[in-house]
Amino acid sequence: MVSPDYQIDNNPKHTALSVRLWCLYNCPQNLKTPPQSPDLNPIEDIWRELEVRVRKRDIKTKSELKTVMMEEWMNIDAEITAKTSKSIPKHLKAVVDAKGYPTKY
């Protein structure tokens, strides 16, 4: 099932004709954002948290990287994801105030 909302951020892979046609028929509400706008997807904050945790580890192989990433992903607790979700209104206000231009987020 396709989500009723889909964010188009003018990334070249989102502007391909096949993607635009698919969205036309499958996404009744497209949320369009200007190029180089801040990413408002909360998962980006979680990815950043994962990156910080993984970089603290001494990793030597791809296999070790995969194992560490899985371990650290499982250790991200609900408090971090809740904090990320609660920050969304603040991020949205900053984007509106900046009229779609980059913010500190």
PASEDO-595031 format. One record per atom (N, C-alpha, C): residue number from 1; atom name; x, y, z. Coordinates in nm, 2 decimals. Layout:
BEGIN
+-----+-------+--------+--------+--------+
! num ! atomo !     c1 !     c2 !     c3 !
+-----+-------+--------+--------+--------+
! NUM !    CA !      X !      Y !      Z !
...
+-----+-------+--------+--------+--------+
***
This chain:
BEGIN
+-----+-------+--------+--------+--------+
! num ! atomo !     c1 !     c2 !     c3 !
+-----+-------+--------+--------+--------+
!   1 !     N !   0.08 !  -0.12 !   0.00 !
!   1 !    CA !   0.00 !   0.00 !   0.00 !
!   1 !     C !   0.09 !   0.12 !   0.00 !
!   2 !     N !   0.06 !   0.22 !  -0.08 !
!   2 !    CA !   0.13 !   0.34 !  -0.10 !
!   2 !     C !   0.08 !   0.44 !   0.00 !
!   3 !     N !   0.17 !   0.51 !   0.07 !
!   3 !    CA !   0.14 !   0.62 !   0.16 !
!   3 !     C !   0.07 !   0.73 !   0.08 !
!   4 !     N !  -0.03 !   0.79 !   0.14 !
!   4 !    CA !  -0.10 !   0.90 !   0.07 !
!   4 !     C !  -0.01 !   1.02 !   0.05 !
!   5 !     N !   0.10 !   1.03 !   0.12 !
!   5 !    CA !   0.19 !   1.15 !   0.10 !
!   5 !     C !   0.32 !   1.10 !   0.05 !
!   6 !     N !   0.38 !   1.18 !  -0.03 !
!   6 !    CA !   0.52 !   1.14 !  -0.08 !
!   6 !     C !   0.59 !   1.27 !  -0.10 !
!   7 !     N !   0.71 !   1.27 !  -0.05 !
!   7 !    CA !   0.79 !   1.40 !  -0.05 !
!   7 !     C !   0.88 !   1.39 !  -0.17 !
!   8 !     N !   0.87 !   1.49 !  -0.26 !
!   8 !    CA !   0.96 !   1.51 !  -0.38 !
!   8 !     C !   1.05 !   1.62 !  -0.34 !
!   9 !     N !   1.18 !   1.59 !  -0.34 !
!   9 !    CA !   1.28 !   1.69 !  -0.30 !
!   9 !     C !   1.37 !   1.74 !  -0.42 !
!  10 !     N !   1.32 !   1.72 !  -0.54 !
!  10 !    CA !   1.40 !   1.76 !  -0.66 !
!  10 !     C !   1.53 !   1.69 !  -0.67 !
!  11 !     N !   1.55 !   1.58 !  -0.61 !
!  11 !    CA !   1.66 !   1.49 !  -0.63 !
!  11 !     C !   1.65 !   1.44 !  -0.77 !
!  12 !     N !   1.76 !   1.43 !  -0.85 !
!  12 !    CA !   1.74 !   1.38 !  -0.99 !
!  12 !     C !   1.67 !   1.25 !  -1.00 !
!  13 !     N !   1.69 !   1.16 !  -0.91 !
!  13 !    CA !   1.62 !   1.03 !  -0.92 !
!  13 !     C !   1.47 !   1.04 !  -0.90 !
!  14 !     N !   1.43 !   1.15 !  -0.84 !
!  14 !    CA !   1.29 !   1.17 !  -0.82 !
!  14 !     C !   1.22 !   1.25 !  -0.94 !
!  15 !     N !   1.31 !   1.30 !  -1.02 !
!  15 !    CA !   1.25 !   1.38 !  -1.13 !
!  15 !     C !   1.25 !   1.30 !  -1.26 !
!  16 !     N !   1.30 !   1.18 !  -1.26 !
!  16 !    CA !   1.29 !   1.10 !  -1.38 !
!  16 !     C !   1.15 !   1.08 !  -1.43 !
!  17 !     N !   1.13 !   1.07 !  -1.55 !
!  17 !    CA !   0.99 !   1.06 !  -1.61 !
!  17 !     C !   0.92 !   0.94 !  -1.55 !
!  18 !     N !   0.98 !   0.83 !  -1.54 !
!  18 !    CA !   0.92 !   0.71 !  -1.49 !
!  18 !     C !   0.87 !   0.73 !  -1.34 !
!  19 !     N !   0.95 !   0.80 !  -1.26 !
!  19 !    CA !   0.91 !   0.82 !  -1.12 !
!  19 !     C !   0.80 !   0.92 !  -1.12 !
!  20 !     N !   0.81 !   1.03 !  -1.20 !
!  20 !    CA !   0.70 !   1.13 !  -1.20 !
!  20 !     C !   0.56 !   1.06 !  -1.24 !
!  21 !     N !   0.57 !   0.98 !  -1.34 !
!  21 !    CA !   0.45 !   0.91 !  -1.39 !
!  21 !     C !   0.39 !   0.82 !  -1.28 !
!  22 !     N !   0.48 !   0.74 !  -1.21 !
!  22 !    CA !   0.44 !   0.65 !  -1.11 !
!  22 !     C !   0.37 !   0.73 !  -1.00 !
!  23 !     N !   0.43 !   0.85 !  -0.96 !
!  23 !    CA !   0.37 !   0.93 !  -0.85 !
!  23 !     C !   0.24 !   0.99 !  -0.90 !
!  24 !     N !   0.23 !   1.03 !  -1.02 !
!  24 !    CA !   0.10 !   1.08 !  -1.07 !
!  24 !     C !  -0.01 !   0.99 !  -1.05 !
!  25 !     N !   0.01 !   0.86 !  -1.07 !
!  25 !    CA !  -0.10 !   0.76 !  -1.05 !
!  25 !     C !  -0.11 !   0.70 !  -0.92 !
!  26 !     N !   0.00 !   0.71 !  -0.84 !
!  26 !    CA !   0.00 !   0.64 !  -0.71 !
!  26 !     C !   0.01 !   0.72 !  -0.58 !
!  27 !     N !   0.04 !   0.85 !  -0.60 !
!  27 !    CA !   0.05 !   0.94 !  -0.48 !
!  27 !     C !  -0.04 !   1.06 !  -0.50 !
!  28 !     N !  -0.16 !   1.06 !  -0.44 !
!  28 !    CA !  -0.25 !   1.17 !  -0.46 !
!  28 !     C !  -0.20 !   1.30 !  -0.40 !
!  29 !     N !  -0.11 !   1.30 !  -0.30 !
!  29 !    CA !  -0.06 !   1.42 !  -0.24 !
!  29 !     C !   0.09 !   1.42 !  -0.25 !
!  30 !     N !   0.15 !   1.50 !  -0.33 !
!  30 !    CA !   0.29 !   1.51 !  -0.34 !
!  30 !     C !   0.34 !   1.63 !  -0.26 !
!  31 !     N !   0.43 !   1.61 !  -0.17 !
!  31 !    CA !   0.48 !   1.73 !  -0.09 !
!  31 !     C !   0.61 !   1.77 !  -0.16 !
!  32 !     N !   0.60 !   1.88 !  -0.23 !
!  32 !    CA !   0.71 !   1.93 !  -0.31 !
!  32 !     C !   0.80 !   2.03 !  -0.22 !
!  33 !     N !   0.92 !   2.01 !  -0.23 !
!  33 !    CA !   1.01 !   2.10 !  -0.15 !
!  33 !     C !   1.11 !   2.16 !  -0.25 !
!  34 !     N !   1.16 !   2.28 !  -0.23 !
!  34 !    CA !   1.26 !   2.34 !  -0.32 !
!  34 !     C !   1.39 !   2.26 !  -0.32 !
!  35 !     N !   1.47 !   2.27 !  -0.42 !
!  35 !    CA !   1.60 !   2.21 !  -0.43 !
!  35 !     C !   1.69 !   2.26 !  -0.31 !
!  36 !     N !   1.77 !   2.18 !  -0.26 !
!  36 !    CA !   1.86 !   2.21 !  -0.15 !
!  36 !     C !   1.79 !   2.25 !  -0.02 !
!  37 !     N !   1.66 !   2.21 !  -0.01 !
!  37 !    CA !   1.59 !   2.24 !   0.12 !
!  37 !     C !   1.63 !   2.14 !   0.23 !
!  38 !     N !   1.62 !   2.18 !   0.35 !
!  38 !    CA !   1.66 !   2.09 !   0.46 !
!  38 !     C !   1.57 !   1.96 !   0.45 !
!  39 !     N !   1.63 !   1.85 !   0.48 !
!  39 !    CA !   1.56 !   1.73 !   0.48 !
!  39 !     C !   1.48 !   1.72 !   0.61 !
!  40 !     N !   1.35 !   1.71 !   0.59 !
!  40 !    CA !   1.26 !   1.71 !   0.71 !
!  40 !     C !   1.22 !   1.57 !   0.75 !
!  41 !     N !   1.28 !   1.47 !   0.69 !
!  41 !    CA !   1.25 !   1.33 !   0.72 !
!  41 !     C !   1.32 !   1.30 !   0.86 !
!  42 !     N !   1.24 !   1.26 !   0.96 !
!  42 !    CA !   1.30 !   1.23 !   1.09 !
!  42 !     C !   1.40 !   1.12 !   1.09 !
!  43 !     N !   1.40 !   1.03 !   0.99 !
!  43 !    CA !   1.49 !   0.92 !   0.99 !
!  43 !     C !   1.64 !   0.97 !   0.98 !
!  44 !     N !   1.65 !   1.09 !   0.92 !
!  44 !    CA !   1.79 !   1.14 !   0.90 !
!  44 !     C !   1.86 !   1.17 !   1.03 !
!  45 !     N !   1.78 !   1.21 !   1.13 !
!  45 !    CA !   1.84 !   1.22 !   1.27 !
!  45 !     C !   1.88 !   1.09 !   1.32 !
!  46 !     N !   1.81 !   0.99 !   1.30 !
!  46 !    CA !   1.84 !   0.85 !   1.34 !
!  46 !     C !   1.97 !   0.80 !   1.27 !
!  47 !     N !   1.97 !   0.83 !   1.14 !
!  47 !    CA !   2.09 !   0.79 !   1.06 !
!  47 !     C !   2.22 !   0.86 !   1.12 !
!  48 !     N !   2.20 !   0.98 !   1.15 !
!  48 !    CA !   2.31 !   1.06 !   1.21 !
!  48 !     C !   2.36 !   1.00 !   1.34 !
!  49 !     N !   2.26 !   0.96 !   1.43 !
!  49 !    CA !   2.29 !   0.90 !   1.56 !
!  49 !     C !   2.37 !   0.76 !   1.53 !
!  50 !     N !   2.32 !   0.69 !   1.43 !
!  50 !    CA !   2.38 !   0.56 !   1.40 !
!  50 !     C !   2.53 !   0.58 !   1.35 !
!  51 !     N !   2.55 !   0.68 !   1.27 !
!  51 !    CA !   2.68 !   0.71 !   1.22 !
!  51 !     C !   2.78 !   0.75 !   1.33 !
!  52 !     N !   2.73 !   0.83 !   1.42 !
!  52 !    CA !   2.81 !   0.87 !   1.54 !
!  52 !     C !   2.86 !   0.75 !   1.62 !
!  53 !     N !   2.76 !   0.66 !   1.65 !
!  53 !    CA !   2.79 !   0.54 !   1.72 !
!  53 !     C !   2.89 !   0.45 !   1.65 !
!  54 !     N !   2.87 !   0.43 !   1.52 !
!  54 !    CA !   2.95 !   0.34 !   1.44 !
!  54 !     C !   3.09 !   0.40 !   1.43 !
!  55 !     N !   3.11 !   0.53 !   1.41 !
!  55 !    CA !   3.24 !   0.59 !   1.40 !
!  55 !     C !   3.32 !   0.58 !   1.53 !
!  56 !     N !   3.26 !   0.56 !   1.64 !
!  56 !    CA !   3.33 !   0.54 !   1.77 !
!  56 !     C !   3.40 !   0.40 !   1.78 !
!  57 !     N !   3.36 !   0.31 !   1.69 !
!  57 !    CA !   3.41 !   0.17 !   1.69 !
!  57 !     C !   3.53 !   0.16 !   1.60 !
!  58 !     N !   3.62 !   0.07 !   1.63 !
!  58 !    CA !   3.73 !   0.04 !   1.55 !
!  58 !     C !   3.69 !  -0.08 !   1.46 !
!  59 !     N !   3.66 !  -0.04 !   1.33 !
!  59 !    CA !   3.61 !  -0.14 !   1.23 !
!  59 !     C !   3.72 !  -0.16 !   1.13 !
!  60 !     N !   3.74 !  -0.29 !   1.10 !
!  60 !    CA !   3.85 !  -0.32 !   1.00 !
!  60 !     C !   3.80 !  -0.38 !   0.87 !
!  61 !     N !   3.68 !  -0.44 !   0.87 !
!  61 !    CA !   3.63 !  -0.51 !   0.76 !
!  61 !     C !   3.49 !  -0.47 !   0.73 !
!  62 !     N !   3.44 !  -0.50 !   0.61 !
!  62 !    CA !   3.30 !  -0.48 !   0.57 !
!  62 !     C !   3.21 !  -0.57 !   0.66 !
!  63 !     N !   3.25 !  -0.69 !   0.68 !
!  63 !    CA !   3.17 !  -0.78 !   0.76 !
!  63 !     C !   3.15 !  -0.72 !   0.91 !
!  64 !     N !   3.26 !  -0.67 !   0.96 !
!  64 !    CA !   3.26 !  -0.61 !   1.09 !
!  64 !     C !   3.17 !  -0.49 !   1.09 !
!  65 !     N !   3.18 !  -0.41 !   0.99 !
!  65 !    CA !   3.09 !  -0.29 !   0.98 !
!  65 !     C !   2.95 !  -0.33 !   0.98 !
!  66 !     N !   2.91 !  -0.43 !   0.91 !
!  66 !    CA !   2.77 !  -0.47 !   0.90 !
!  66 !     C !   2.73 !  -0.52 !   1.04 !
!  67 !     N !   2.81 !  -0.59 !   1.11 !
!  67 !    CA !   2.78 !  -0.64 !   1.24 !
!  67 !     C !   2.76 !  -0.53 !   1.34 !
!  68 !     N !   2.85 !  -0.43 !   1.34 !
!  68 !    CA !   2.85 !  -0.32 !   1.43 !
!  68 !     C !   2.73 !  -0.23 !   1.40 !
!  69 !     N !   2.70 !  -0.21 !   1.27 !
!  69 !    CA !   2.58 !  -0.13 !   1.24 !
!  69 !     C !   2.45 !  -0.20 !   1.29 !
!  70 !     N !   2.44 !  -0.33 !   1.27 !
!  70 !    CA !   2.32 !  -0.40 !   1.32 !
!  70 !     C !   2.31 !  -0.39 !   1.48 !
!  71 !     N !   2.43 !  -0.40 !   1.54 !
!  71 !    CA !   2.43 !  -0.39 !   1.69 !
!  71 !     C !   2.39 !  -0.25 !   1.74 !
!  72 !     N !   2.45 !  -0.15 !   1.68 !
!  72 !    CA !   2.42 !  -0.01 !   1.72 !
!  72 !     C !   2.27 !   0.02 !   1.68 !
!  73 !     N !   2.22 !  -0.02 !   1.57 !
!  73 !    CA !   2.09 !   0.01 !   1.53 !
!  73 !     C !   1.99 !  -0.05 !   1.64 !
!  74 !     N !   2.02 !  -0.17 !   1.68 !
!  74 !    CA !   1.93 !  -0.23 !   1.78 !
!  74 !     C !   1.94 !  -0.16 !   1.92 !
!  75 !     N !   2.05 !  -0.09 !   1.94 !
!  75 !    CA !   2.07 !  -0.02 !   2.07 !
!  75 !     C !   2.02 !   0.12 !   2.07 !
!  76 !     N !   1.96 !   0.17 !   1.96 !
!  76 !    CA !   1.90 !   0.31 !   1.96 !
!  76 !     C !   1.77 !   0.29 !   2.03 !
!  77 !     N !   1.76 !   0.36 !   2.14 !
!  77 !    CA !   1.64 !   0.34 !   2.22 !
!  77 !     C !   1.52 !   0.44 !   2.18 !
!  78 !     N !   1.41 !   0.41 !   2.24 !
!  78 !    CA !   1.28 !   0.48 !   2.21 !
!  78 !     C !   1.30 !   0.63 !   2.25 !
!  79 !     N !   1.38 !   0.66 !   2.35 !
!  79 !    CA !   1.39 !   0.80 !   2.39 !
!  79 !     C !   1.45 !   0.89 !   2.27 !
!  80 !     N !   1.54 !   0.83 !   2.20 !
!  80 !    CA !   1.60 !   0.90 !   2.09 !
!  80 !     C !   1.50 !   0.92 !   1.98 !
!  81 !     N !   1.43 !   0.82 !   1.94 !
!  81 !    CA !   1.33 !   0.84 !   1.84 !
!  81 !     C !   1.22 !   0.93 !   1.88 !
!  82 !     N !   1.18 !   0.93 !   2.01 !
!  82 !    CA !   1.07 !   1.02 !   2.05 !
!  82 !     C !   1.12 !   1.16 !   2.05 !
!  83 !     N !   1.25 !   1.19 !   2.08 !
!  83 !    CA !   1.31 !   1.32 !   2.08 !
!  83 !     C !   1.31 !   1.37 !   1.93 !
!  84 !     N !   1.34 !   1.28 !   1.84 !
!  84 !    CA !   1.34 !   1.32 !   1.70 !
!  84 !     C !   1.20 !   1.36 !   1.65 !
!  85 !     N !   1.10 !   1.28 !   1.69 !
!  85 !    CA !   0.96 !   1.31 !   1.65 !
!  85 !     C !   0.92 !   1.44 !   1.71 !
!  86 !     N !   0.95 !   1.47 !   1.83 !
!  86 !    CA !   0.91 !   1.59 !   1.90 !
!  86 !     C !   0.97 !   1.72 !   1.84 !
!  87 !     N !   1.08 !   1.70 !   1.77 !
!  87 !    CA !   1.15 !   1.81 !   1.71 !
!  87 !     C !   1.09 !   1.86 !   1.57 !
!  88 !     N !   1.01 !   1.78 !   1.52 !
!  88 !    CA !   0.95 !   1.81 !   1.38 !
!  88 !     C !   0.88 !   1.94 !   1.38 !
!  89 !     N !   0.80 !   1.98 !   1.47 !
!  89 !    CA !   0.73 !   2.11 !   1.46 !
!  89 !     C !   0.84 !   2.23 !   1.46 !
!  90 !     N !   0.94 !   2.21 !   1.53 !
!  90 !    CA !   1.05 !   2.32 !   1.54 !
!  90 !     C !   1.12 !   2.32 !   1.40 !
!  91 !     N !   1.14 !   2.21 !   1.34 !
!  91 !    CA !   1.21 !   2.20 !   1.21 !
!  91 !     C !   1.12 !   2.27 !   1.10 !
!  92 !     N !   0.99 !   2.23 !   1.11 !
!  92 !    CA !   0.89 !   2.29 !   1.01 !
!  92 !     C !   0.89 !   2.44 !   1.02 !
!  93 !     N !   0.88 !   2.49 !   1.14 !
!  93 !    CA !   0.88 !   2.64 !   1.17 !
!  93 !     C !   1.00 !   2.70 !   1.11 !
!  94 !     N !   1.12 !   2.64 !   1.13 !
!  94 !    CA !   1.24 !   2.70 !   1.08 !
!  94 !     C !   1.24 !   2.70 !   0.93 !
!  95 !     N !   1.19 !   2.60 !   0.86 !
!  95 !    CA !   1.18 !   2.60 !   0.72 !
!  95 !     C !   1.08 !   2.71 !   0.67 !
!  96 !     N !   0.97 !   2.72 !   0.73 !
!  96 !    CA !   0.87 !   2.82 !   0.69 !
!  96 !     C !   0.93 !   2.96 !   0.71 !
!  97 !     N !   1.00 !   2.98 !   0.83 !
!  97 !    CA !   1.06 !   3.11 !   0.85 !
!  97 !     C !   1.17 !   3.15 !   0.75 !
!  98 !     N !   1.24 !   3.04 !   0.70 !
!  98 !    CA !   1.35 !   3.06 !   0.61 !
!  98 !     C !   1.30 !   3.06 !   0.46 !
!  99 !     N !   1.16 !   3.05 !   0.45 !
!  99 !    CA !   1.10 !   3.05 !   0.32 !
!  99 !     C !   1.15 !   2.94 !   0.23 !
! 100 !     N !   1.18 !   2.82 !   0.29 !
! 100 !    CA !   1.23 !   2.71 !   0.21 !
! 100 !     C !   1.38 !   2.70 !   0.19 !
! 101 !     N !   1.45 !   2.81 !   0.23 !
! 101 !    CA !   1.60 !   2.80 !   0.22 !
! 101 !     C !   1.66 !   2.73 !   0.34 !
! 102 !     N !   1.78 !   2.69 !   0.33 !
! 102 !    CA !   1.85 !   2.61 !   0.43 !
! 102 !     C !   1.83 !   2.67 !   0.57 !
! 103 !     N !   1.82 !   2.58 !   0.67 !
! 103 !    CA !   1.82 !   2.62 !   0.81 !
! 103 !     C !   1.93 !   2.55 !   0.88 !
! 104 !     N !   1.94 !   2.57 !   1.01 !
! 104 !    CA !   2.05 !   2.50 !   1.08 !
! 104 !     C !   2.03 !   2.35 !   1.10 !
! 105 !     N !   1.91 !   2.31 !   1.06 !
! 105 !    CA !   1.88 !   2.16 !   1.06 !
! 105 !     C !   1.93 !   2.10 !   0.94 !
+-----+-------+--------+--------+--------+
***
